[in-house]
Each structure stands twice: as C-alpha cells, then as structure tokens.
Amino acid sequence: MTYDLLSALVAFAFVTSLTPGPNNLMLVASGANFGFRRTVPHMLGIALGFPSMIVLVGVGAMEIFDRWSASYSILKVLSVVYLLYLAWIIANAAPPKEAQAKGKPLTFVQSAAFQWVNPKAWSMALSAITLYAASRDLVAVLWVAGVYMSATFVSTTSWTILGQQMRRFLGNAARLRVFNLVMAVLLLATLIPVLWPVES
C-alpha cells in the first residue's frame, strides 16, 4: 500500500469511526449510565469486532451476499429488530446508582456480534474494502483492518469518556431519563438510511 493511499485510508477510517452512529451513541449512553470501567468490554467488542468483520468481508464473505440476494433483506430485518431492542434498553435504563447495582452494559461478545447487524458498520466495511483494498488481497485487507483497529480504539475511548463526563450533569433522575430517551431516538434515527435509502 502506497503512502498516499495509506494516508487517505487513515483519514477515512478516523472520520467514519468518530462520526455519530449506533456504536458511538450506545457508548455515550453506556458511559453515562455505567461509567468507563464497566463499558470497557463494550468498547473492546467494537475495537476488535469491527476490524475482524472487515477481514471476513474482505476475504470473501461478500460473495455469499452477492450469490444469495435474499441475505441483504434478512440482514436489514435483523438490523432493524436489534436496533429497536437496543433503543428500548437505552430508553429504559436505570439511574446510575441503580444501574451499577443491577444494570448490564453490553458484553464483549454482544458488542462484537452487533457489528454484523450494524448498518453503519456494513457501510464502512464495504466502502473501505472497495476504496482501499479493491483487489481483496489479504495484505491490503489486513492494512484496512489494522488502521480501523487504531481508529476504533480512539473513537470508542472518546465517546465513552464523553458519556462518563456527562454523568455529573445527569445525576438528576429526570435529566438522565431525558438523556436516555434522546439517545434512544437518535439510535432509531440511524435506521432512516436503511429503511428509506436515498435513490441516486
């Protein structure tokens, strides 16, 4: 991979990783409700799960989807259902003290598995492979995955800290309730491009 291509990939990976999407919105909510330490497994699930997804997509998983067109519809349904479930969980999250006692942030496995039904993750993976590893050469795919691993570590840490810092302001139960409802609505809003794609 040339220096120019690598530089472009780094910029692309950081911009797409840091912009709001299902992963980042859930990290803010988790940081606010559970704190940084309890959100670490969720963060690692994204930071390791998404690059793993890139590798599998890059080395051949897309052929399955290309050969079986119904799989796209199945993926869309799974994405919508799971995001609706996560939005409900966020909207009904307990206040921080109760959450520490009985709440459950996403685990590493849940977070890593979520990447496969995350519409933004699919868009990022397909775009990155198409633009920066078009040959589907394993070395090129690994470069893309490695750059994204670095970008997602920065992104997940940043968004979780943002949520954690909001805990002080959200100490009031009413404010936390409003915050969680807003996060749930924003998470649902990420489904708009999936349900009503813009035609070119």
C-alpha positions in Angstrom: 0.0 0.0 0.0 1.4 3.4 -1.0 1.9 6.2 1.4 -0.7 8.3 -0.3 -3.3 5.5 -0.2 -2.4 4.8 3.4 -2.8 8.5 4.4 -6.2 8.6 2.7 -7.2 5.3 4.5 -6.2 6.7 7.8 -8.3 9.9 7.3 -11.2 7.9 6.0 -11.1 5.5 9.0 -10.9 8.2 11.6 -13.6 10.3 10.1 -16.0 7.4 9.7 -15.2 6.0 13.1 -15.6 9.3 15.0 -18.9 10.4 13.5 -22.1 9.5 15.3 -23.6 6.1 14.6 -25.2 3.2 16.5 -21.9 2.2 18.1 -20.9 5.7 19.3 -24.4 6.6 20.5 -24.5 3.4 22.6 -21.1 4.1 24.0 -22.2 7.6 25.2 -25.3 6.1 26.8 -23.2 3.3 28.4 -20.6 5.7 29.7 -23.3 7.9 31.2 -25.2 5.0 32.7 -22.4 2.6 33.7 -19.2 4.6 33.7 -16.0 4.0 31.8 -14.7 0.8 33.5 -17.9 -1.2 33.0 -18.1 0.0 29.4 -14.6 -1.4 28.5 -15.9 -4.8 27.3 -18.3 -3.0 25.0 -15.5 -0.8 23.7 -13.2 -3.8 23.1 -16.0 -5.6 21.3 -16.2 -2.7 18.8 -12.5 -2.1 18.5 -11.7 -5.8 17.8 -15.1 -6.9 16.4 -15.3 -4.4 13.6 -11.7 -5.0 12.2 -12.5 -8.7 12.3 -15.6 -8.1 10.3 -13.5 -6.1 7.7 -11.2 -9.1 7.3 -14.0 -11.6 6.8 -15.8 -9.3 4.4 -12.6 -8.5 2.5 -11.6 -12.2 2.1 -14.9 -13.5 0.8 -17.9 -13.0 3.0 -19.3 -10.6 0.4 -19.5 -13.4 -2.1 -22.2 -15.1 0.0 -24.3 -11.9 -0.1 -23.7 -11.5 -3.8 -24.8 -15.0 -4.6 -27.8 -15.1 -2.3 -29.6 -11.7 -2.7 -32.2 -12.5 -0.1 -29.5 -12.3 2.5 -29.5 -8.5 2.2 -33.1 -8.4 3.2 -32.5 -10.8 6.1 -29.6 -8.6 7.3 -31.8 -5.5 7.1 -34.6 -7.1 9.1 -32.1 -8.3 11.8 -30.6 -4.8 11.9 -33.9 -3.1 12.4 -35.1 -5.5 15.1 -31.9 -5.4 17.1 -31.6 -1.7 17.0 -35.2 -1.3 18.1 -34.4 -3.6 21.0 -31.3 -1.6 21.9 -33.2 1.7 21.7 -35.8 0.2 24.2 -33.0 -0.9 26.5 -31.4 2.6 26.5 -34.7 4.4 26.9 -35.5 2.4 30.0 -32.0 2.4 31.5 -31.9 2.8 35.3 -30.4 5.8 37.1 -26.6 5.5 37.6 -26.7 4.2 41.2 -29.3 1.5 40.3 -27.5 0.7 37.0 -24.3 0.0 38.9 -26.3 -2.4 41.1 -28.4 -4.3 38.6 -27.8 -2.8 35.1 -25.9 -4.7 32.4 -23.8 -2.9 29.7 -23.1 -4.8 26.5 -20.6 -7.6 26.9 -17.6 -8.0 24.6 -19.3 -10.8 22.6 -22.6 -8.9 22.3 -20.7 -5.8 21.1 -18.6 -7.7 18.6 -21.6 -9.6 17.3 -23.6 -6.4 16.9 -21.2 -5.2 14.2 -22.8 -7.7 11.8 -26.2 -6.1 12.2 -25.0 -2.5 12.4 -25.9 -0.7 9.2 -23.1 1.9 9.6 -20.5 -0.9 10.2 -21.6 -2.6 6.9 -21.4 0.7 5.0 -18.0 1.5 6.5 -16.6 -2.0 5.8 -17.9 -2.2 2.2 -16.6 1.3 1.4 -13.2 0.7 3.0 -12.7 -2.6 1.1 -13.9 -1.1 -2.2 -11.8 2.0 -1.9 -8.6 0.8 -0.2 -8.4 -3.0 -0.9 -10.3 -3.4 -4.2 -8.1 -6.3 -5.1 -9.3 -8.2 -2.0 -5.6 -9.1 -1.5 -5.1 -10.4 2.1 -2.3 -7.9 2.8 -4.4 -4.9 1.7 -7.4 -6.2 3.7 -5.2 -6.5 6.8 -3.9 -3.0 6.3 -7.5 -1.7 6.2 -8.4 -3.7 9.3 -5.3 -2.6 11.2 -6.0 1.1 10.5 -9.6 0.7 11.6 -8.5 -1.0 14.8 -6.5 2.0 15.7 -9.3 4.4 14.7 -11.9 2.5 16.7 -9.8 2.4 19.9 -9.6 6.2 19.7 -13.3 6.6 18.8 -14.6 4.2 21.4 -12.5 5.8 24.2 -13.6 9.3 23.2 -17.3 8.6 23.0 -17.3 6.6 26.3 -15.4 9.4 28.1 -17.9 11.9 26.8 -20.7 9.8 28.3 -18.8 9.4 31.5 -18.3 13.1 31.9 -22.0 13.7 31.4 -22.8 11.6 34.5 -22.4 14.6 36.8 -24.9 16.6 34.9 -27.2 13.5 34.6 -27.1 12.8 38.3 -30.6 14.1 38.4 -33.0 11.2 37.5 -35.2 13.4 35.4 -32.3 14.6 33.3 -31.0 11.1 32.9 -34.4 10.0 31.7 -34.5 12.7 29.1 -30.9 11.9 28.0 -31.7 8.2 27.6 -34.8 9.0 25.6 -32.8 11.3 23.3 -30.1 8.7 22.9 -32.8 6.1 22.0 -34.4 8.4 19.5 -31.0 9.2 17.9 -30.3 5.5 17.7 -33.6 4.9 15.9 -32.7 7.8 13.6 -29.7 5.8 12.4 -32.2 3.4 10.8 -33.6 6.1 8.4 -31.0 5.5 5.7 -31.6 1.7 6.0 -35.4 1.9 5.8 -35.6 4.8 3.3 -32.4 4.9 1.3 -31.8 7.9 -0.9 -32.0 7.0 -4.6 -29.2 8.3 -6.7 
